Amino acid sequence: MFFLDYYGVDLMSIGSNDISPLTVLGAVVASYIIGMGNHVIAKKLWGVFRNNNFLLSYSLKKAKNEYTKKLNSLIENVNLDCYKLDLQSKILLEDKYNEAYSYVLEESCYDGIPIIEGQVAFLQSMVIPGLLILMLLSKYDSAPLLLGGILLFLLFYLIFDRILLIHKLVWEYYEYTKRIKEVKQ
């Protein structure tokens, strides 16, 4: 859309302009390539938070209690004091999370995690275009800039909220799936 707008094409009356189908095809292909590049950049930027030890231990503390016996046995040797995590504890916590994640995806019938992961990927991919639009709007007026800043703050909040929700659901689904498998046997 930016490509067509740059050349002065009125997007509402595209049929009345002399645009070749090759130009439209080029714009679509360029948009796809730019979108894939945006996704790769966003994935690299946000990869730090995917299995962040602080977020993992925080969500684990919210999910576990004295009744979560399966989860407690999974993490019995893990130090959950996130400020004092040494390298060994970080690796162990991430390994236990990956074990729980794999178990949940293979053995459980809960399908909410991939949906939420899709939401996170979409929100993360919206940050760079959002920043670019904010920079474009900042040239003209400050009112859209304020609204855009609020929306970006909301975007960041939703991203972290969804990431924590994924972690918490993995821990909880691990517990309940283990219990269900034990009862069925």
SULVENQUI-V71057 format. One line per field, one symbol per residue. phi: phi as a letter, one per 20 degrees, with the letter a starting at -180 (. if undefined). psi: psi as a letter, one per 20 degrees, with the letter a starting at -180 (. if undefined). burial: b if it has 16 or more other ideal C-beta (glycine too) atoms within 10 Angstrom, else e. Layout:
# SULVENQUI-V71057
phi=???
psi=???
burial=???
This chain:
# SULVENQUI-V71057
phi=.fffffemeffecffeeedffffffffffffffffffffffffffegfefcfffffffffffeebfeeffffffdfdeeeffedfegffffffffffffffffffedededffffffffffffffefffffffffffffdbefffffffffffffffffffffffgffffffffgfffffffffe
psi=ghghhhjkpoihlhhiqnpqhhgggghggghggggggggggghggihhiglphghghghghhhqaiimggghhhkhjpojnhikorgghgggghghghgggggghghrjpjhghghhhggggghiigghggghghghihgqighggghgghhghggghghghghgggghggghgghgggghghh.
burial=eeebeeeebeeeeeeeeeeeeeeeeebeeeeeeeeeebeeebeeebeeeebbbebbbbbbeebbeeebeebeebbeebebebeebeeebbebbeebbeebbebbeeebeeeebeeeeeebbebbbbbeebeebbeebeeeeeeeeeebeeebeeeeeebeebbbbbbbbbbbbbbebbeeeeeee
